[in-house]
Amino acid sequence: MPESPPARAVTRVSVVGRGRLGAVLAPALARAGYTVYGPTGRGDEIADADIAMLCVPDRQIRDAAAAASARARVVGHTSGATGLDDVDFGLHPLQTFAGGEEPDVFEGIGAAIGGRTLEARALARDLAAALGMHPFEIADGDRALYHAAAAFASNFLVTLEDVAERVLTSAAPGSDARALLAPLVRRTVENWAASGATSALTGPVARGDHATVAAQRTALAAELPDLVPLFDVLVAHTGTLAERSHR
C-alpha cells in the first residue's frame, strides 16, 4: 500500500491585501488544500493563522507586518524588491497579474523566495511548490536587481509595445495597430524563449543595414521626434547584441 503524504506543518494561511495578487492567491491556496482566510483589506481584522501572506504595496509592508505578526506565527510578503527586515520570508511570483486570473495561473511559473531562517525558507519553498511554481532563492541584497530583471521582461516590454502601437498608428491611421503587431510580438517572444536572444534577433540592425536604420530614424524625427532618443538607445544596445550573435 502506498504511503500517505506527510501532513503539512502549516495548514492555515491568512491573505492580507485585496489587490490583483491577493485576489487570485487566496483561491489558489485554497485549491492547493490550505485553509485560507481573506483576502482582507486595510483596517480589516486579520484572522489567526499559521502564516500571514502580505499582498500589499511595498510602502505598506512594515505596518501590515506589525499587525499580522500578532495573529500569525510566520509572516511573509509577495514583494519582489523589498527586503525581509519586517517579515520572515518573501515569495514573489514571477508573473504579471492583470486581475481576474484563474487559480491555476501560478502553475509552471517561477517564484523568487528568501527567508531569514531555514524554517522560513522551507515554508516559502513549500508554498510555492504547492501552487505549482518553481521556487528559486534570491539573496536579500539582490532582490532589487532581480526585480529590475522582471521589470525589463514585463513592464518595459509593455512600454515598448505601446511605442510600437503609436508609431504604426502614425504610419497607418485607422488601422488596429495592436492587433496587427500582436502576432509579431508573440512570435518574437516565442523565438527568444526557445533559442535565446542572439538566435531570435532579426531586422536591419542584425543585418548591418545602416541605410534602413537611418531611414527609420529620419522618419521618426519627422513624425514623432520625442521617440528619437529611445530609438538611438535601442539601436545601440541591439547593435551590441548583433555583434554577440555574429561571434
N, C-alpha and C positions, 0 to 999 in steps of 0.2 A: 504494500500500500504506500503511495507517495506521501512524503511528509507534508504537513500543513506549513504554510509560510509563517515565519516568526511574527508574533504580534508586534504592532507598532508601539514604540515607546511614546510617540506623540500621536494623538488622535483628534484633538480639538484645536481648531485654528480660528482666530478672530481676524477678519479682514477689515482694516481701517482705511477708509477712503472710497468715495463713490464715483471716482473718475473712470476713465476708459479702462484702465488696467484693473482696478478693484472690481468693477462690474463684471468682468469676464473671469478674473481669478477666483472669485468666490464659488461660482458654479463649477469651475474646472476642478477645484479642490474637492468639492462635494462629489463630483463624478469619480474622482480618484479614491473615494472611500473615507475621506475625513469628515468629521463633524464640524460644520462651518457656521460661524456666527457673523452676520453682516452681509454685505459691506455697510459699515456705519459711517456717518458723516461727521463733520466738525460739530462738537457740542453733544453728540450722542454718547450714551454710556457704552463703554467697551465691555463686552462680556468676558467673564473669566475663561481662560483657555490655556492650553499648553504653550501655544505660540501666538503672538500678535504680529501680523504682517501689515506693515505700513505702506500703503499705496497713495501717498500724499506728495504734494510738491516738495522739492528739496528744502525750501526755506521753512517748511512746517515740520520737518522730521524731528528736530530737537524737542519741541513741545509735545508732539504726538508720542514720541518715545517715552517721555517722562510720564505722561498719562497712562500709557499702555503697560509700563513696567510694573505698575501696582496691580495689574489684573492678569498678567501672563508671566510664565516662568522664563520665557525667552522672547526677545523682540528682534524682528528683522525688518529691513526695508528693501524696497524694489528699485532704488535709485541706481543709476549706472555710474554717476560721477562722484556722489557723496561718500565720504569715508565712513568708518564704522565707530567713530568716537562715541556716538549716542545709542548704538544698538549692538546686539550680539552678533548678527550676521547680515550679509547682503545677498540678495538673489535678484539679478536683473535679467529678465527675458530679452534675448537679442532679437527683438521683433518690433514692428511698428503696429500700433493699435489705433484704428480709426473710430472704434465704437461699434457695438452690435455684433462682435465676433462670436462664434460658437465656442464652447468649452474646449473642443479639440484643437484650437488654434495653437496650443503650446506643443503639440506633438511634433517631434523632429527638429525643433529649433534649439539654438544654443542658450545656455544660461550661465552668466558670469556670477560666480559665487565667491564668498570670502567669509571668514569668521574670526572672532577674537580668541576662540578656544577650539580645540579639536572637536568637542561636542557640538559647538555651534556650526562649524564647517560641515560636520556629518549630517546635522539636521537640514542644512541648506541643500546639501547634495541629495538627501533622501526626498525632500520636497520636489526638487527639480526632476528627479528620476520618476517620481510618482506621477508627475504631469506629462511624462513622455519627452522631457527635454534632455539635452546633452550638456551636463554641467562641466565647467572648466573653471579653474581657480585664477583669480586676479588679485595680485598683492594690493594692499590698501594704497600704497604710493603710486600705483599705476592705474587707478580707477579713472582718473580724468583723461589719461591718454587712451585707455580702452574706449571710453565714451566718445572721444573725438573720432575714433575709427567708425563707430556706429553712426555718428553724425555725417561723416563723409559718405558712407554707404547708403544712408537713407535720407536724412534731411537735405543735404546738399544736392543729392540726386533729384529730389523734388524741385529744388530751386533751379537746377539746370533744365529740367523738363519744362518748367514754367517759362524760362527764357526761350527755349526752342519753340514752344507754342506761340509765344509772342512774335518771334521772328517769322515763322511760317504764316501767321495771320497777316503780317505786314506784306509778305510776298504774294499771298493768295487770299485776298479779302473774301469773306463769306464762306471760306472752307471750314470744315470741322477739324481744326488743326490737331486737337488732342487725339481724336480717333484715327487720324492719318498717321500720326507719329507713334502711337502706342505699339503697333506690331514691330516697328523698328527697335523701340526700346526693349520690348520683351525678348526679341531675338538676340540683341546685343548682350543683355544680362545673362541669357542662357548660354551664349558662347563663352562669356567670361567665366561663368560658374563651371563650365565643362572643361575649359582648357587654359584659363588664366588670361591676364591682360595682354601679354606680348603676342599671344596667338589670336586673340579676339580683335585686336586693333586693325581697323581698315580706314580708308579715306585718304584725302590728299596729303596730310602731314605724314602719314605712314608711308606713302609712295614717294615722298620728296617732291611733290608737285607744288613748288613755291608759287607759281603763277596763279593757280587756283586759290591758294590760301590768300594771296594778295588781293585777288578779286573779291573774295568773301569779305575781307577787311574793309575794302573800299565801299562795298555795298552797305555794310553795317554803319560805317562812318556817315554815309549819306542819309540813311533812314532811321537808324537807332544808335546815335553816337554814344549814348551812355553805356552801351554794351561793349564798346571797343576795348576798354581796359581789361574786362573779364575775358574777352576773346584773346587778347595778347597773352595773358597769363596761361590760359588753357592751351594755346598753341605751343608755348614754351615747354610746358610740362608734357604735352603729348609728343613733342619732338624728342624729349629725353626718353620717353617710353619707346618711341620708334627706334631710337639708337639701341636700346636694350634688345628689342625684337630682332634686329639685324645681326646681332653678335652670334 
